């Protein structure tokens, strides 16, 4: 047999072996590149998207976290406001962002309510976002301007029923916790109030101080300085237990309104599909920060109760509250097209 014919199969076998080795090498390089890329995160600034204007509780908590998270990650952590539509615009932005760990949402209980309040949302809060940890829980408090003659919830109910024009209350937007608390308050007291939605606590508090709105059911954080300064008067908190920050202020239940237990949590979420090693590191580092004595003291100063739970615990809370608020929204008949 000619030599060329016998050599051909050997050459082909040799080429096949070389091809397999080359392919294996490429796979190893790709795997190494993937590992290197994961290890390199973060190699640019991380953005915390706040779905409310600056000055509100979400903004304050985001900045407190960003200030401490930046040095840990070795990158700048930017706080960016994207307010509107009851916090759903910011959530939609993050849900549709690249899932690379560089764009995160500072979400809140409002998002679990919005799921039932809005007929159509461009995102699914439970499917399109990955929970990392809850920063803190903050009680909501019913406040009026200190110049008001109203000193108790009973006084407020009497005034609301006797007033020729509707008393007004402000909220952080349609479908937020403040909106739902206000609606439940009306249903429980048989009163009719005028709801005025704002984009966030900053502009709401300004109008409350200026007398443009009668009351608000906002979280403690943005109104606490004005309560301490004697410019706003707290009437009751909306949680089942009194706030440690305002221990002398009764709960709405103690004031005679049954079934009130709504507080506001604030937490961090990433777009679904973010690499697990990135979400695990983010969650772990945030939990350490939140549970540190320094951060806990900072939370106490603004009337917040630090949490720092696991992603699994946060996901379970979101699921439970989404179901809970679906029932309350149905009872309150709050629907936004």
Residue, then its C-alpha position, 0 to 999 in steps of 0.5 A: x500500500x502506498x505510504x501516502x494512503x497509510x499516513x492519511x488516517x494517522x494525520x487525521x487522528x493527530x489533527x483530531x487530537x489537536x482539535x480536541x486539545x485546542x477546544x479544551x484549552x478554549x473552554x478552560x480559558x473561557x471558564x477562567x475569563x468568567x471567574x476573573x470577571x466575577x472576581x473583578x466585580x466591581x470595577x466601576x461605580x455601583x448605583x442605588x436607585x431611589x424611586x422617590x425624590x431626595x429628602x425622604x426616608x428611602x433617600x436617607x437610608x440609601x445614603x447611609x448605606x452607600x456611605x459605608x458600602x463604598x469603602x467595603x467594595x472599593x468603589x463609589x456607590x452613587x445614590x440616584x433618584x428616579x421618582x414617579x408613579x408611586x415608586x414604580x418608575x424606579x422599580x421598572x428602570x432597575x428591573x430592565x437594567x443590565x443584571x451585572x450588579x451595578x444598578x440596584x433598587x432601594x425598594x420599599x413596602x410600596x412595591x408590594x402594594x403597587x402589585x395590586x393597586x395598579x391594573x398594569x405594571x411593566x414589570x413583575x416585582x417578584x420575578x424581575x427583581x432579586x431580593x438582597x436584604x431589608x435595611x430597616x423597618x420604619x413605623x408610619x405616624x399620623x401627624x398634623x401641623x402644630x398650629x392645628x387645634x387637633x390633639x388626638x385622633x378622636x379630635x381629628x375624626x370630629x373635625x373631619x366629620x364637621x368640616x364643610x370642606x374635606x380635610x386633606x392628607x398627603x402621601x408619597x404617591x398613589x398606591x403607596x403605604x401612606x395612601x392605603x393607610x389614609x384609605x383604611x383610616x377613612x373606612x374605619x372612621x366613616x370620614x371622607x378625606x381629600x387625598x393629595x399624592x406627592x412624588x415623595x416625603x420631601x415636597x409632602x413635608x414642605x406643604x404639611x409645614x406650610x399648611x397646604x395639607x392637613x395631615x400625613x401618614x408618612x414614615x417617622x424619619x422625614x417628620x421626626x426633626x419637625x416633631x422634635x422642633x415642635x412644628x408638627x404634632x404626632x397623633x398615632x403610629x400605624x403599627x401594632x406596637x408603639x415606636x421606640x422613637x416616639x414611645x408616648x405616641x399611641x397606636x391607631x389601635x389604642x386610639x380606637x381604630x381596629x385592625x391597623x398594623x402597617x409599617x414601611x420596610x426599605x430594602x435592596x434588590x438587584x435585577x433578576x439574572x444578576x450573577x449569584x456570586x455578586x448578589x451573595x457578596x452584596x447581601x453579605x456585605x450589606x448585612x454586616x453593615x446594617x448589623x454594625x453598632x455604628x449603623x444601628x445607632x444611625x438608624x435609632x437617630x432617625x426613628x428606623x429599626x435596622x433589619x439586615x435579613x437574608x435574601x430568602x427571608x426578604x423574598x418570603x416577606x415580599x411574598x407574604x405582604x403582597x398577598x396581605x395587601x392584595x386583600x386590603x387593597x380589595x377591601x379599600x377599593x383602591x385601583x389605579x389605571 
